[in-house]
Amino acid sequence: MVGTQKLPKLTFTIDPNANGYVVSCSEISYLFTDTGSVEEIDQTIRTLISDYVESFPDDAQKRGIDKNIARK
């Protein structure tokens, strides 16, 4: 049997607030930030994940998360 690597699944919620939107990760509760517009959300999520990987490399490695975020 050939082993397969399970890819991490991260989901984000996007909620309106007084300054635009709050982007937060459902699986990692301390990953959240504000963004001013819908157009900024993709880059905001990429920055949030990059900062997480840099700040918590052991946790990120354990979860199988790296800075290479595939676009669909």
QUIDA-V334398 format. One record per residue. N is the residue number from 1. PHI is phi as a letter, one per 20 degrees, with the letter a starting at -180 (* if undefined). OMEGA is omega in radians with two decimals (none if undefined). Layout:
n/phi/omega
N/PHI/OMEGA
N/PHI/OMEGA
This chain:
n/phi/omega
1/*/-3.14
2/e/3.12
3/f/3.06
4/d/3.13
5/e/3.10
6/e/3.12
7/e/-3.13
8/f/3.07
9/d/3.06
10/d/3.06
11/d/-3.11
12/c/3.00
13/d/-3.13
14/c/-3.08
15/c/3.09
16/f/3.02
17/b/-3.07
18/f/-3.09
19/d/-3.09
20/p/-3.10
21/b/2.97
22/d/3.09
23/d/-3.12
24/c/-3.14
25/e/-3.12
26/f/-3.08
27/e/-3.11
28/c/-2.94
29/f/-3.11
30/e/3.04
31/e/3.09
32/b/3.12
33/a/3.05
34/e/3.01
35/b/-3.03
36/e/-3.08
37/b/3.12
38/f/-3.11
39/f/-3.10
40/e/-2.99
41/f/-3.12
42/g/-3.14
43/f/3.11
44/f/3.12
45/f/3.12
46/f/3.11
47/f/3.13
48/f/3.13
49/f/3.11
50/f/3.10
51/f/3.11
52/f/-3.13
53/f/3.13
54/f/-3.08
55/e/-3.08
56/c/-3.04
57/f/-3.14
58/f/3.12
59/f/3.13
60/f/3.13
61/f/3.13
62/f/3.14
63/e/-3.13
64/m/-3.09
65/d/3.04
66/c/-3.06
67/f/-3.13
68/e/-3.08
69/d/-3.13
70/f/3.03
71/e/3.09
72/d/none
